[in-house]
Amino acid sequence: MTGPAGSGVLKGIGVLVTRPRHQAQPLCELIEEHGGTVFRFPVLEIGEPADSRTLSQAIENLETFDWAIFISANAVEKAMTAILARRNWPVAVRIATIGRSSTEALSDFGLSTDLQPQQRFNSEALLELPEMQHVEGQRIVIFRGNGGREHLAETLRARGALVQYAEAYQRFRPQNDSGDLLRHWQRGEIDVVLINSEASLHNLIAMLGEAGRALLAGTRMLVVSERMIPIVESLGIQAPLLAADATDAAVLDALLAWRTGSR
């Protein structure tokens, strides 16, 4: 549904973009091209892993895996940069991604995904695909950040796969001062808050402090995964808008659909 740039559909709408600084600019430009006002407030920083041994081991033994699963676009960018600095991608190793943003990130490295959910973009949807049903004896490496959900690996192991993690990056909470943001918010200038993950949401809550929690609870939120909806609602925040996935185009479409009343 993406409208033409300069359409002004988002005029008068303030959007809080909480993505990491290095990933936010293209989306911010899209929102501004459609008339919206962007407030940039990164709630995650992406850095080098605290321990790079699992990543190094995966790179060294990459050709021994049947599948490589990339959890996020950050996992693609960090892991592929490290991999291609040392070797070519083995053509026999199939690639699975959970979301379209990861698939887009792969294309920047000249690779394409062999498997990706087509509707819901989460671990559960990936596990439902036929290729992930019968994995007994297969070797699978999961490229991810530090920590995160264990559901994907646990389920694949229960199905007989040999699963190994490769931590390609580490997430940090920035030390940003929320004072200016809260003043804009208190003046009614923020209408929608974009949240990409559960970690982002919890970081935002912590960074806003007590003064910002009531403002957050009264502001429309836009999430990029169905899994986030009950998490948002459990915190007493109104039912969020849902983008089809985490890509810039999908987020913009969700904003435009909300603004025009078609969603």
C-alpha positions as CSV (number, residue, x, y, z in Angstrom):
1,M,0.0,0.0,0.0
2,T,3.1,2.3,0.2
3,G,2.0,5.7,-1.2
4,P,4.1,8.0,-3.3
5,A,6.8,10.0,-1.5
6,G,5.6,13.5,-0.7
7,S,2.0,12.3,-0.3
8,G,1.8,14.0,3.1
9,V,-0.4,11.2,4.5
10,L,1.6,11.2,7.8
11,K,1.5,15.0,8.2
12,G,1.0,15.9,11.8
13,I,2.0,12.4,13.0
14,G,5.1,12.0,15.3
15,V,6.8,8.6,15.2
16,L,9.3,7.5,17.8
17,V,11.8,5.2,16.1
18,T,13.7,3.1,18.6
19,R,15.9,1.1,16.2
20,P,19.7,0.9,16.6
21,R,21.2,4.1,15.2
22,H,22.9,2.4,12.2
23,Q,19.6,0.8,11.1
24,A,17.2,3.6,11.5
25,Q,18.0,6.1,8.8
26,P,16.2,4.6,5.8
27,L,13.0,4.2,7.7
28,C,13.2,7.7,9.2
29,E,13.6,9.1,5.6
30,L,10.6,7.2,4.4
31,I,8.4,8.5,7.2
32,E,9.6,12.0,6.6
33,E,9.0,11.7,2.9
34,H,5.3,11.0,3.7
35,G,5.0,14.0,5.9
36,G,5.7,12.4,9.3
37,T,7.9,13.8,12.1
38,V,10.5,11.4,13.4
39,F,11.9,11.3,16.9
40,R,15.1,9.1,17.0
41,F,15.7,7.3,20.3
42,P,17.8,4.2,19.9
43,V,17.1,1.6,22.7
44,L,19.6,-1.0,21.4
45,E,23.2,-0.8,20.4
46,I,24.9,-3.7,18.4
47,G,28.5,-4.5,19.2
48,E,31.0,-7.3,18.9
49,P,30.3,-10.5,20.9
50,A,31.8,-10.7,24.3
51,D,33.2,-14.1,23.3
52,S,33.8,-14.8,19.6
53,R,34.7,-18.5,20.0
54,T,31.4,-19.9,18.9
55,L,31.4,-17.7,15.8
56,S,35.0,-18.6,15.0
57,Q,34.3,-22.3,15.4
58,A,31.2,-22.1,13.2
59,I,33.1,-20.3,10.5
60,E,35.9,-22.8,10.5
61,N,33.5,-25.8,10.3
62,L,30.9,-24.1,8.1
63,E,30.8,-26.8,5.4
64,T,29.9,-29.5,7.9
65,F,26.4,-28.0,8.5
66,D,23.3,-28.8,6.6
67,W,21.5,-25.6,7.6
68,A,22.5,-22.2,8.8
69,I,19.7,-20.2,10.4
70,F,20.0,-16.4,10.8
71,I,17.8,-15.0,13.6
72,S,17.9,-11.4,12.5
73,A,19.3,-8.9,10.1
74,N,21.9,-8.0,12.7
75,A,22.9,-11.7,12.7
76,V,23.3,-11.7,8.9
77,E,25.3,-8.5,8.9
78,K,27.7,-9.4,11.7
79,A,28.1,-13.1,10.8
80,M,28.4,-12.6,7.1
81,T,31.0,-9.9,7.5
82,A,33.1,-12.2,9.6
83,I,32.5,-15.2,7.4
84,L,33.4,-13.6,4.1
85,A,36.5,-12.0,5.5
86,R,37.8,-15.6,6.0
87,R,36.2,-17.8,3.4
88,N,33.5,-18.1,0.8
89,W,30.0,-19.4,1.7
90,P,29.8,-23.2,1.1
91,V,27.2,-23.8,-1.6
92,A,26.0,-27.0,0.0
93,V,24.9,-25.2,3.2
94,R,21.3,-24.2,3.0
95,I,20.2,-20.9,4.5
96,A,17.0,-20.2,6.5
97,T,15.9,-16.9,7.8
98,I,12.9,-15.9,9.9
99,G,12.0,-12.5,8.5
100,R,12.2,-10.5,5.3
101,S,14.7,-8.0,6.7
102,S,17.2,-10.9,7.2
103,T,16.6,-12.0,3.6
104,E,17.2,-8.5,2.4
105,A,20.4,-8.3,4.4
106,L,21.6,-11.5,2.8
107,S,21.2,-10.1,-0.6
108,D,23.7,-7.4,0.2
109,F,26.3,-10.2,0.5
110,G,25.2,-11.8,-2.8
111,L,23.3,-14.7,-1.1
112,S,19.7,-15.7,-1.0
113,T,17.7,-17.7,1.5
114,D,16.5,-21.2,0.8
115,L,13.8,-21.2,3.5
116,Q,11.7,-18.5,5.0
117,P,8.2,-18.3,6.5
118,Q,5.8,-16.6,4.1
119,Q,3.2,-15.2,6.6
120,R,4.1,-15.2,10.2
121,F,7.8,-14.2,10.8
122,N,8.9,-16.0,13.9
123,S,10.6,-19.2,15.1
124,E,7.2,-21.0,15.4
125,A,6.4,-20.3,11.7
126,L,9.9,-21.5,10.6
127,L,9.5,-24.7,12.6
128,E,6.1,-25.4,10.9
129,L,7.7,-25.6,7.5
130,P,8.2,-29.1,6.0
131,E,11.9,-28.7,5.7
132,M,12.2,-28.3,9.5
133,Q,10.0,-31.2,10.4
134,H,12.3,-34.1,9.6
135,V,15.8,-33.0,10.7
136,E,17.0,-36.1,12.5
137,G,20.8,-36.3,12.3
138,Q,21.1,-32.9,10.5
139,R,23.6,-30.4,11.7
140,I,22.3,-26.9,12.1
141,V,24.0,-23.7,13.2
142,I,22.0,-20.7,14.5
143,F,23.6,-17.3,14.1
144,R,22.2,-14.9,16.7
145,G,23.1,-12.3,19.3
146,N,23.8,-12.9,22.9
147,G,20.9,-14.6,24.7
148,G,17.5,-14.7,23.3
149,R,14.8,-17.3,23.0
150,E,15.7,-21.0,23.2
151,H,12.5,-22.4,21.6
152,L,13.9,-22.8,18.1
153,A,17.0,-24.8,19.1
154,E,15.2,-26.8,21.7
155,T,12.5,-27.9,19.2
156,L,15.1,-28.8,16.6
157,R,17.0,-30.8,19.1
158,A,13.8,-32.6,20.2
159,R,13.4,-33.5,16.5
160,G,16.8,-35.1,16.4
161,A,18.9,-32.3,14.9
162,L,22.4,-31.4,16.2
163,V,22.2,-27.7,16.9
164,Q,25.0,-25.3,17.6
165,Y,24.8,-21.5,18.4
166,A,27.2,-19.0,16.9
167,E,26.9,-15.6,18.7
168,A,27.7,-13.0,16.1
169,Y,27.0,-9.8,18.1
170,Q,26.0,-8.4,21.5
171,R,23.1,-6.2,22.4
172,F,23.6,-3.2,24.7
173,R,21.3,-0.7,26.3
174,P,22.5,2.8,25.3
175,Q,23.1,5.5,27.9
176,N,20.7,8.0,26.2
177,D,19.2,10.9,28.2
178,S,15.4,10.7,27.8
179,G,14.8,14.3,29.0
180,D,14.3,15.9,25.6
181,L,12.2,13.0,24.4
182,L,9.9,13.2,27.4
183,R,9.4,17.0,26.8
184,H,8.3,16.3,23.2
185,W,6.0,13.5,24.4
186,Q,4.4,15.7,27.2
187,R,3.6,18.3,24.5
188,G,1.7,15.6,22.6
189,E,4.1,15.4,19.7
190,I,4.5,11.6,19.7
191,D,1.7,9.6,18.3
192,V,3.2,6.2,17.5
193,V,6.1,4.2,19.0
194,L,7.9,1.7,16.8
195,I,9.2,-1.4,18.7
196,N,11.1,-4.2,17.0
197,S,11.6,-6.7,19.8
198,E,10.9,-7.6,23.4
199,A,14.4,-6.5,24.4
200,S,13.7,-3.1,22.7
201,L,10.5,-2.7,24.7
202,H,12.0,-3.5,28.0
203,N,15.0,-1.2,27.3
204,L,12.7,1.7,26.4
205,I,10.7,1.2,29.6
206,A,13.8,1.3,31.6
207,M,15.2,4.3,29.8
208,L,12.0,6.3,30.1
209,G,11.8,5.8,33.9
210,E,8.7,6.3,36.0
211,A,7.9,9.6,34.3
212,G,7.6,8.1,30.9
213,R,5.6,4.9,31.6
214,A,2.3,6.6,31.7
215,L,3.1,8.4,28.4
216,L,4.0,5.1,26.9
217,A,0.9,3.4,28.1
218,G,-1.2,6.0,26.4
219,T,0.5,6.0,23.1
220,R,-0.2,3.8,20.1
221,M,2.6,1.2,19.6
222,L,3.6,-0.4,16.3
223,V,5.2,-3.9,16.5
224,V,6.6,-6.1,13.8
225,S,5.8,-9.6,15.2
226,E,2.5,-11.2,16.4
227,R,4.4,-12.6,19.3
228,M,4.8,-9.0,20.7
229,I,1.1,-8.3,20.9
230,P,0.4,-10.2,24.2
231,I,3.7,-8.9,25.7
232,V,2.6,-5.3,25.0
233,E,-0.9,-5.9,26.3
234,S,0.4,-7.6,29.5
235,L,2.2,-4.3,30.3
236,G,-1.0,-2.3,30.2
237,I,-0.2,-0.7,26.9
238,Q,-3.1,-0.4,24.4
239,A,-3.4,-3.0,21.6
240,P,-0.6,-2.3,19.2
241,L,-0.6,-1.9,15.4
242,L,1.1,-4.8,13.6
243,A,3.4,-4.5,10.6
244,A,3.6,-7.5,8.3
245,D,7.3,-7.8,9.0
246,A,10.3,-5.8,10.1
247,T,11.2,-4.3,6.7
248,D,11.0,-0.5,6.2
249,A,8.3,-1.0,3.6
250,A,6.1,-3.1,5.9
251,V,6.4,-0.6,8.8
252,L,5.5,2.3,6.5
253,D,2.5,0.4,5.1
254,A,1.3,-0.2,8.6
255,L,1.6,3.5,9.5
256,L,-0.2,4.6,6.3
257,A,-3.0,2.0,6.8
258,W,-3.5,3.2,10.3
259,R,-3.5,6.9,9.3
260,T,-6.0,6.4,6.4
261,G,-8.3,4.2,8.5
262,S,-7.8,1.1,6.4
263,R,-6.6,-0.9,9.3
